[in-house]
Amino acid sequence: MCGIVGGVAERRIVNILLEGLKRLEYRGYDSAGVALMNADGEIKRERQVGKVQNLTDAVAASEVNGSTGIAHTRWATHGGVTQANAHPHMSGNEIALVHNGIIENHESLRTRLTGLGHEFSSATDTEVIAHLVAENRKYSDSLLEAVQASVKELEGAYGTVIMEPQNPDRIVVARSGSPLVIGLGMGENFVASDQLALLPVTRRFIFLEEGDVAEITQTEVNIFDIEGNPVERDVNESSVSHDAGDKGEYRHYMLKEIHEQPAAVRNTLVNRINEETVIEEYLGDNAAQILEGIDHVQIIACGTSYHSGMVARYWLESLANVSCNVEIASEFRYRKSFVPKNSLIVTISQSGETADTLAALRLAKEIGYKASLTVCNVPGSSLVRESDLAVMTNAGAEIGVASTKAFTTQLVALLMLTAALGKQKGMSSEMQKQIVSALSNLPAKLEESLTMSEGIEKLAEEFADKHHSLFLGRGEQYPIAMEGALKLKEISYIHAEAYAAGELKHGPLALIDAEMPIIVVAPNNELLEKLKSNVEEVRARGGILYVFADRDAHFKGDDTMRVMEVPHVDELIAPIVYTIPLQLLSYYVAIIKGTDVDQPRNLAKSVTVE
């Protein structure tokens, strides 16, 4: 999860590194640090607990500067949040490095390296890499060779950047499991865990592939594959907006990204639908031929992406007549599973680097899935490169840790996939038209739903002193209830659980009292009628229902039931539209409670470790 920035230049780069860290702070904000090579060829290091601003203030008061350097913002895994555990880590004065990932065999390496005389000053798994490289450097002609030898001994995931005083004009980077991108400049080159960090200095990027090790100087980038052979990697011109790292008029990235959803959905749809159907070619070369023989879909994802996959299951089975399973990636990868004939593996990930999801894809290929497709937001990411087909959501950079526009654009992509698969399974032209018509109207409906902000902000006041809540939904709205509960947990720290609506009587009812609000996602009359008996059950126990219902249903509230009217929409896209009021609810509750909306405690974005 951690954020990494490094560079080799003629100019002083400390401000570039710090700006990069600020742009990567969504990946971790427990501590931050920087190490730079000074004019005398000495490594000077500054580390601070807390956010990047603390480091910025410390650097301003120090003499840390130079034209070669590395920097890091940490999400803690091994070892608590302390200055000693903050990166960069060093082996004496010989090696300095930063690392994102987890070294699984760190204990055995630590024991061995301690026996060789290396002294550890932290509780991290990362420090073993520094001492291992220092040990191998004794027997190597260059830092590059020492790193290549060292990574062969590492088990787990790493994106790491390393430098030494002996060669102050270069850094060495290695990637396995955790993403790294090289930014190409004029007379300077950089590296980061996300291109967003480097957009102020370059638009040209090389995405390192699994097992790559690279040596970077001011003028050269030399890349070697997992076998140690020199390789060329494509140079990509970034189309990401420089402004993606700015909040603009909004108080938080999350609020900005909630309001960006209509535009993000338009970007997801552009050139992919016409008045009649979904254009299959957008899925990739030979998409129609690959999808033609698919009889089963296995969806793999984590967190919010898992919830989008759960919605897709309802669509795929009811609309496309294709059987579908949805599983959490960490469960799928660690169990033996049955592979149905003619099965498509679908992975869903905002970053395309989620460790468990990537591992699940690789396993699926090994055990015989016919083809693979990913729904992803980051071009060039590992899932995109390793899948047969990729549906890019085109949502733009998402900085807020609590995912919003990534989720809604994933749903759009999955509904288009449903239509594409449905065509192969005999879906009627009328149903195809209904899907693309609903999708065409979706951005406008999302804009309309955003007008609910004022009412939801007022509603949120009733949640400020609550500690528990229950979300209910039916059918494809059940995963939306799950997503709503997750959002409330993530940024408001209110214990929230989600159940299928019919399960209220099967246990959850025991928890309900006046202090436990129940949030119901109820877009249609059928569910609303069934809710009326639930209302009586809840009323008898002093509870209050908060119902998000279709405006045209004319469902009336009372003292025990608050009704929030949602714009009338086609039931096909109702799960996407009903997501927005739940996002707004969690946001405004968080504001009232005074939590850090964009950087909630214990969480970070881009989960590239298990």
N, C-alpha and C positions, 0 to 999 in steps of 0.2 A: 503494500500500500504506500510506502514512503515515496516522497518526491526527491528526484535527483537532478542536479544541474552541474555541468562542468564545461571548461573551455580552455583553449590555448589561443592567445592573441598577442598583438604588439601593444595594445592599449591595456590600461588597468581594467579589470573585469569584475571587481567586487560588486559594483552596482548592478551589473548585468546578472550576476549570480543571485543576488538578493531579490531582484525583480522577478527572476525565474521562479524562485522559491515561493514568492507571494502568489504567483499564478498556479503553483502546484500545491498550495496549502490544503486544498480539498482532499489531498491524498494522505494527510497526516499533520497534526498540529500539537503533538505532545512536547516536542523539542525541535531545535534547529541548530545547524552549525555550518561553518565554512572553514576551509583551509586553502591558503594561497602561498605560492612560491615568491619570496621577496627577491630584491635585487641581488642579495648576497647568496642566493641559492638555498635559503633556509625555508622550511615550512612553518608558517605561522597559522595558528588555529584559534578559532573563537566558537564557543558552544554555549547555548542558553536553553534552559527549560522554558516551555511555553511556546508562544506563537512567534512567527517570523519577525514581527515587529520588535520583540525583545532582542533578537539577534541583530537586527538593523541598528538599534540604539547602541548595543555593545560594540559593534564594528565601528560606528561613528566615533566612539570614544577610545578606540584602540589604534594600533599601527598595522593592522592586518590589511595587506594590499598586495597586488601583484598581477601579472598578466597570464599566469597559469594557475588554475584553481578548481576546486570541487566544492559542492554545497549540498545540503540535505535537510529535508523536513521530515520528522519521524512520526510514525504511528507505531506505538510500542507493541512488540510481541514478546521477545525474550528480555527480561529485565525491566524494572520499573522506570518511571519517568524521572530520571535524574540527569544531572550534567555529565556524570561519568558514562552513562549509557547513551548519550547523544552522539551522533555522527558529526564529523568524520572520526574514524578510529585510526590509530597509529600503532606501528610496531617500532618502538624506539623513535629515532628521528629518520628512519630509513624509508618507511612506507606509510602513505596516508590513503585512506579509501572511504568511499560511501557505498551503501548497499541497500537494495530493496529486495525483499524475499525472505525465505527461511532456509537455513542450512540444517538439514535434518540430522546429520552426523557430527554436529558441533561438539558433543560431549566427548566422543572418542578422539576427535582432532585436538580438543583442548588438553586432554590427558597426555597425548603424545607430544604436543608442542611444549607443554609445561616441563616435561621430562627432558626436552632439548634446551631448556634454559630460558624460554620465553615467559615474560611476566604479563599476566592479564590484569587489566585495571577496570574491566566492566563485566556485567553479567550477560552481555549480548552474545548471540550466535555469530554476529558479524565480525567481532574482533578476531575470531579464529582465521578468517580469510587474510587479514592483515599479517598475522604472524606466519601463516602458511606461505604467503607470497614472499615474505622476508626470508624464510628458511630456504625456499627454492631459489631465491635470488643469489644465494651463496654459490650455487652450482650452475648458474645460467649466464649467458653472455649479455642478456638484455632483460629489461622489465617485461617485455612482451613474452619472451620465452618462459620467464618465471610464472607469469599469469597462465599461460597455456598449460604448463605443468600442474599448476595448482588447481585449476578448474576440473581436471580429471579426477581429483580426489574429493570433490564436493558432491554431496547428495542433497537434493532439494531444489529450491528456486533462487535465482539470483539475477539481478541487474546490478553490476558493480562498476565503479570508475576508480582508477588507481593512479597515483603519481609518486615520484621519488625525487629527492634533491639531486641525485646523481645525473638525471636527465631532465632538467627543468623546462625543457621546450616541448615536452610531450606528455600525453596521458594515455593509459590503456583501459579499454572497456571490454566487458564480457557480459553476454546475455544468455540465460537459460531459464525460461519460464516467466521472467519479469521483463517487460518491454523496455527497450532503449531505442532512441532515435538520435541520429547524428545530424546536426544542422550545419550546412556549408555556407561559409562567408567568404569575403575577399580578404585574404591574408589572415584569416582567423577561422577556427572551426570549433563547434560546440557539441555537447551531448546532453540529453535530458531523458527523463522517463515519459515525457509527453511533449509533442511539438508545441503545445500552447505556451510552454515556458520560454520558447525561443523565438516566437513570432516578432518580438520587437527588434531582433537582430538579423533574422533571415527568413526566407520563404522556401528554401531548398533543403530537402530532407532525404536521408537514407534510413530506412527502417531495417534494423538488424534482425536477422533471423535466428532461429533456435540454434544455440551452440556457437554462434559467431563470437570471435574475439577481434578487436580492432585497435590499431595504434593510430593516434591522432596528433598531428602537429599543426602549426599555423597554415601550412600549405598542402599537407598531404593527409589522406585517410586511407590506410591500408587494412583491408578486412580479410580475415582467415576463417574458414568454416570449421566445423567440429572436428574434422580430420587434420586441421592445420594447413590446409591448402589455400593459397590466395584465391579470392573470389571477388567478382564485381557485383554490387547490388544496385538496383535501379535508383536513380535520383528522382524524387517526386516534388512537384511544385504544389505548395499548400494553397488551398482555396479558403481555409478557415479565416474568419474575420478577426483582425487584430483586436476589435472591440469586444470579442467574446469574453475577455477577462475583465470587462468593466460592468458595473451594476447600472450605469446610466441613471435614470430618474428614480429607480427603485431602491427601497431600503435594504433589500436582501437579494442575493442571486436567486433564491428559491422563488420569491415573488415575481421577479423578472422572468424566470423560466416558466412559471405558471401562465403568465400573460403572453409568452411567446408561442404557446401551444397552437393557436390557430394558424400562425405563419409556418410553424414547424410541420404541421400536418399538410399544409399546402405543398411544402417542399417534398414531403414524402410521396405525395400523389402526382406531382408534375411528370408528365410524359408517360405515366404508367396506366392510365385508364382513358377510355373514350366513352362515348354515350352508350355503347353496347356491352362492353366487357373490360376485363383486365388484360393488358398487353403483356403476354408471357415473356417476351424478350427481356423485360427489365430484370428478370431473375438471373439472367446470364446466358451464355452460349449453350445451345442444346437443352434449354430448360424444358421445353415442351416434350422432347423425347425422354428426358429423365423422369419427368413427372407422370408420363403416360403409363408406366408400369407400376406405379406405387399403389399398394393396397393398405398400408399402415404407416402411421406417423408416430415417431417417438420424440417427444419434446423434452429437452434438457435445459435447465436454467437454475438460477439462484435468486433469492430475494424478490425484489420487485419484478424482475424478468420472469421469474417462476409464476407470478400471478398473471402476467400477460399470457403465458403459455396455458394456464388453466382456462382462461377465457377462450383461447383458440380451440381447445378441445371441444367445447360446446359447438362452436362454429363448424369445425371440420366434420364432426359426426352428424350434425343436424342438417347442414347445408351441402357439404361436399360428399356425404355418404362414405367417409373414410374413417376407419377406426383409429383411435388416438390414445396414447398414454402420455402422461406428464409426470416427470419425476425431478426431484431436487438433484442437482448434479453430484453433490457429495455422497448421496445415497447410491445413485446409479453406478458411480465409478468403483465403489467398494463392495459390490455384491455381484454374484453371478446371475445374469438375467437371460430370459428367453428372447430370441430374435425371430419375430414373425417373418414370413416370406415377403419379399418385395417391400422392405421397410425403408423409409426415409428418416434419417436422424436430423432433427432440427434443433440447433442451439440458439439461445437468445442471450445477448449480453450488450450492454451499452458500450463498454470499453473494448470488447473483443479480446480481453486479456484475463478474464476471470479464471483463476487457476483450476478450480474444480470443473468448470464447464469445458475448458480446453482439454483437460485430462479425460473427461467423459467422451468428448469427440474422438480423441485418439483411440480410446478403448473401443468405441463403436465401430471404427474402421477395422480394427483387428478382429472383431467377433462376427463380422459379416453383414453389416448394414449395406444396402444396395447403393445408397447415395447420401450425401450430406448437404445441408443448407443451413446458413446462419442468418439470423436477423440481428444486425449490428449497426452501430452509429459511427464507428471509427474506421475509415478506409486504411488499408494496409496493416490492420491489426492481425494477430495470430489466427483468430477464428476465421477471418475473411480469407487469409492466405491458404488456410488448410482445409477449407470447405469447397465442395464442388460448385455450389451456387451460393451467392451472397445477396441478400436483400438489404440494401443500405437504407437506414431510416432517415438520413439527411436532417437530423434534428439540430445540428450545430452543437458547439461545445456546451456541455452541461457541467456547471461548476458546483451548484448546490449538492450537498451530500445526499439529501432526500430527493430521490429521482422523481421527476414530474413529466417533462416533455419527452424524455426517453421512453417512458411507459406508454403514453398515448400514441406516439409514433410507432412503437412496437405493435400495438394493437391494430393500427391501420395497416401495417405491413402484413400482419398475420391474416387480416380479413381479405386482403388482396391475394395472399397465398391460398386461402380457402377457395376463392373464386377460380384461381388458376388450376388447382387440383380438381375442383368440382367440374370444370369443363372436360377434364379427362374421364370423369366418372358419370358423364351424361347430365350434368346440371342443366336445367332448362334455360333458354335464352331470357325468359321473363325473370328468373331469379338472378341471373347475371346482371340484367339491367337494373334490378332493384338494388343490388349491392353497390354498383358503381354510382347510381343515383344518390343513395344514402351517403356514400363517401364524398361525393361532390358537394353535398349540402353540409358536411360535417364542420368545416372551418367556421362557417357562419353560425352554426349551432353552438360551437365552443365559445365564440365571441359573445353570444347571447347568454350563455351560462356564466360568463365572467361578470355579468351585471348583477349577479347574486351576492357579490362581495360584501356590500354594506349590511345586508340582512344576516349573512353568516358571521361577520365580525361581531354583530350584536349578540347573536346566538352563542358565540364562543365565550362570552362573559360568564355563562352558566356553568362552564366546564372548568373554570380557573381553580376551583377548590376541590375538584374531584380527583380521585386516585385510581379508579377503575372504570372501565367502560366496556360495552358489548356492542359489536357490529353484526347485523343480520342481513343476509341477502339470499335470493333464490335463483337457481339456474346460473346463467352467465354473470349475474350480479353478485353471486356468492364470492367469486374471486375479487370483485371490486370492493366488497365489504372487507375482505382480507387486506387488500391494499390500503384501504382507509384506516384500518386498525394499525397497520405497520407504520403509516405516516405519523399517526398520533403518538405511537411509541417512540419513533425515531427522534422527533424534535421537541415533543412536549413532555416526554418522560412519564406519561400516564399509561398505566397498565391497560392494554386494550387487547381484546380477543375477538375473533370473528367466527361465526357459526352459520351453517345453512339455516335458513329461517325455520324450517320444520323441526330443527333440533332444540328449539328453545325449551320445550317441555321435557327434553331428555337430559336433564342435568343443569344447564345454565340458569334455569329459572330459580334454582336454589340460592343463587348469588345475588338476586335482584332485591334492592331496597332503594330508599330515597336517595342514596349516595352513589348509585350506579346508573348513569345514563345509558339508554339503549338507542343506538343509531341504526335506522332501517333504510335500506336502499330498495325502493319499491316503485319501479317505473310503470307498472301496469295494473289494471283494475283487478285482475285475478288475485294477485298477491295482496292487494289492499283489502279486498274482502276477507281474505283469510286472516289478515292482521287484526281485524276487529275483535276476534276472540282473544288474541294475544294482548290487546290493549286492556281488556277487562282483567286478565290475569296479572298484568303488570300494575294496573291501578290498585288492585287489592293488596299489593305488596308495597305500595308507596312509591313505585318507580315512575320515571318519565320517559316516554318515547319521543325520539327526534326522527321524523320521517321525511326523507327526500322523495317526493312523489311527482308524477307527471302533472303539469299544470292543468291539462285537460281532464284529468280524473276528478277534479273538484272535490278532493278529499279534505274534509274539515277538521281542524284541530280543536283542542279544548285544553283544560287546565293540566291534563295528564299527557297531552300529546302535542308537540310542536310540529307543524307541517311546513316544510320548505318546498316551495313550488319550483320545479325544474322545467325549463322549456320543453314543449312536446317534441319528441324526435321519433324517427323510425326505430323500431325495436332492434334492428340490426346493429345500429351504432349507439344504442342507449348505454352500454357499458363504458364506452369512451367518454360520453358526455357527462355521465354521473360521477366520473372520476374527479372532475374539476371541483365541484362543491366540497368533496371530502378533502381534497388537497388544501382548499382555502380554509376549511374548518381547522385542520391541524396547524396551519400557519398562524391563524389568528389566536388560537389557544396558546401556542408557543410564545407569541408576542406578549400576551397578557401575563404569562408565567415568567417572562423575562429570560428565556433560554437562548442559547446561541443557535439561531435557526440554521445558518449555513454550515456550521461546524459543531454538530451535536457531540456530546460527551461520548467517549469510547468508540466512536465511529469514524470512518473515513471512506472516501470513494475509491473506485478502481481496486477491487479486492483481488489482488494478485497473489495472495498467500492463502493457504487453506485455513 
